[in-house]
Structure formats: C-alpha cells, structure tokens
Amino acid sequence: MLRDGEKTAGTITLTPEAEEGLWTEEELAEPSLFVNKLTVSRDYAGQNWGGQLLDWAGDRGYRAGAKWVRLDAWTTNEPLQRYYLGQGFEHVRTVLHGDAINGGPRVSGWLAQRRTQEAAHGITDRTASPRPLSA
C-alpha cells in the first residue's frame, strides 16, 4: 500500500504464483513475481505513482532472486497495455479464449514482463524482506 499521510494513494499485489493457464512451463521455471493488482487513486493520477509501485515490484523481485516481474491485462484494455509498455514491460503474447495453457480457467490475457533490477523507487518499504525464490 502506498500512503500519502493518512490517505491511500495506491496498492500493488505481488505474488510468486502465476494465474493458471497463462504462462508456459518453461516460463514458470524462471524465478518470477507476478503483479496481480495495481491500483492508484484518481486523486494521484498522472503523478507516476503506478510507475513507482512497478519499480518497487522490480526491486523487490531483484532482491528475492527473481528474473522477471510479469503481469497480465485484459486483451481489450489497450490503454492499460500501452501504459505497461510505457513502463518498460515487453509484450510476451496474448492468450485468447480457448488457448489457455494446461487447461487453465482464464478466458484471455495480454501477457507482459520486465526484467527485475535494483531501483530507486522512492518508496519507504515497511514490509519484511522478500524470501528468496527458487526456480
């Protein structure tokens, strides 16, 4: 959670578990963290708070030994896809209805990833240090 005084400015959910059916076994073999949710209050729109949270995620992933920060977005949400591309993510592929890998339940997903790295994200991290990931 990103706070500005007493006000919540944004939140991000980062997990080592991928949503079933989107990523291949080869991709899942690489140590990665997955962004499940990223939300920034409209009061803070245009101030790059989402970018800071994504940089925090990349830094946290780097410290945990992850190679990638990965995410998915709705295939129809082109503005969000452009946002992630603008934040340095690379489009991996788009999984359409019926294409889910290993019979996953997901209807569709636009998949993207960005290498983890140390980052000066400007966020005071009060969470416990990340546990090392294993491949």
C-alpha positions as CSV (number, residue, x, y, z in Angstrom):
1,M,0.0,0.0,0.0
2,L,1.3,3.4,-1.0
3,R,0.3,6.1,1.5
4,D,0.3,9.9,1.4
5,G,-0.1,10.8,5.0
6,E,-3.3,9.2,6.1
7,K,-4.6,8.7,2.6
8,T,-4.1,5.5,0.5
9,A,-2.6,6.6,-2.8
10,G,-2.2,3.2,-4.4
11,T,-1.8,-0.5,-3.9
12,I,0.0,-3.4,-5.6
13,T,-0.3,-7.1,-5.1
14,L,2.8,-9.1,-5.9
15,T,2.9,-12.9,-5.7
16,P,5.2,-15.8,-6.7
17,E,2.1,-17.7,-8.0
18,A,1.0,-17.2,-11.6
19,E,-2.6,-17.4,-12.7
20,E,-3.2,-20.9,-14.1
21,G,-3.3,-21.3,-17.9
22,L,-1.4,-18.2,-19.0
23,W,2.3,-18.9,-18.7
24,T,4.2,-21.9,-20.2
25,E,6.1,-24.4,-18.1
26,E,9.4,-23.0,-19.4
27,E,8.4,-19.5,-18.3
28,L,7.2,-20.7,-14.9
29,A,10.6,-22.4,-14.4
30,E,12.2,-19.0,-14.4
31,P,12.0,-17.3,-11.0
32,S,9.4,-14.6,-11.3
33,L,7.0,-12.4,-9.4
34,F,3.5,-11.6,-10.7
35,V,1.6,-8.4,-10.4
36,N,-2.0,-9.4,-9.7
37,K,-3.4,-6.0,-8.9
38,L,-2.2,-2.4,-9.4
39,T,-4.4,0.5,-8.4
40,V,-3.8,4.2,-8.0
41,S,-6.3,6.6,-6.6
42,R,-7.7,9.0,-9.2
43,D,-6.5,11.8,-6.8
44,Y,-3.0,10.8,-7.7
45,A,-3.4,10.2,-11.5
46,G,-0.6,11.5,-13.7
47,Q,2.0,11.6,-10.9
48,N,3.7,8.3,-11.8
49,W,2.7,6.6,-8.5
50,G,1.9,3.4,-10.5
51,G,5.4,3.6,-12.1
52,Q,6.9,3.9,-8.6
53,L,4.9,0.8,-7.5
54,L,6.1,-1.1,-10.5
55,D,9.7,-0.1,-9.8
56,W,9.3,-1.2,-6.2
57,A,8.0,-4.6,-7.5
58,G,11.0,-4.9,-9.8
59,D,13.4,-4.0,-7.0
60,R,11.7,-6.4,-4.6
61,G,11.8,-9.1,-7.2
62,Y,15.5,-8.5,-7.8
63,R,16.2,-8.8,-4.0
64,A,14.2,-12.1,-4.0
65,G,16.3,-13.5,-6.9
66,A,13.5,-13.2,-9.5
67,K,14.5,-12.7,-13.1
68,W,11.1,-11.2,-14.2
69,V,8.1,-9.2,-13.0
70,R,5.2,-10.5,-15.0
71,L,1.6,-9.4,-15.4
72,D,-1.5,-9.9,-17.5
73,A,-4.2,-7.5,-18.5
74,W,-7.5,-7.8,-20.3
75,T,-7.0,-8.3,-24.0
76,T,-9.5,-5.5,-24.7
77,N,-7.8,-2.9,-22.4
78,E,-5.5,-1.3,-24.9
79,P,-4.8,1.9,-22.8
80,L,-3.6,-0.3,-19.9
81,Q,-1.4,-2.3,-22.3
82,R,0.1,0.9,-23.6
83,Y,0.7,2.0,-20.0
84,Y,2.6,-1.1,-19.2
85,L,4.7,-0.9,-22.4
86,G,5.5,2.7,-21.5
87,Q,6.7,1.4,-18.1
88,G,9.3,-0.8,-19.8
89,F,7.3,-4.1,-20.0
90,E,7.6,-6.2,-23.1
91,H,4.5,-7.9,-24.6
92,V,5.1,-11.7,-24.5
93,R,1.9,-12.9,-26.2
94,T,-1.9,-12.7,-26.0
95,V,-3.8,-15.8,-24.8
96,L,-7.3,-15.8,-26.3
97,H,-10.3,-17.8,-25.2
98,G,-9.7,-21.5,-25.8
99,D,-5.9,-21.0,-25.9
100,A,-5.3,-21.4,-22.2
101,I,-2.2,-23.5,-21.4
102,N,-2.7,-26.7,-19.5
103,G,-6.5,-26.2,-19.4
104,G,-6.4,-23.1,-17.2
105,P,-9.7,-21.4,-16.4
106,R,-8.8,-18.0,-17.8
107,V,-10.7,-16.7,-20.8
108,S,-8.0,-14.4,-22.1
109,G,-4.9,-12.4,-21.1
110,W,-2.4,-10.0,-22.6
111,L,0.9,-11.1,-21.1
112,A,3.9,-8.8,-20.4
113,Q,7.1,-9.0,-18.5
114,R,10.0,-6.7,-17.4
115,R,13.4,-7.8,-16.0
116,T,13.9,-7.1,-12.3
117,Q,16.5,-4.7,-11.2
118,E,17.6,-2.5,-8.3
119,A,15.6,0.6,-8.5
120,A,15.4,4.0,-6.7
121,H,11.6,3.9,-6.5
122,G,11.3,6.4,-3.7
123,I,9.0,4.2,-1.6
124,T,9.8,3.5,2.1
125,D,9.3,-0.2,2.3
126,R,8.0,-1.3,5.7
127,T,7.3,-4.9,4.6
128,A,9.5,-7.8,5.6
129,S,12.5,-8.5,3.3
130,P,11.4,-10.8,0.4
131,R,12.1,-14.5,0.8
132,P,14.4,-15.9,-1.9
133,L,12.6,-17.5,-4.8
134,S,13.6,-20.9,-6.1
135,A,13.4,-21.8,-9.7
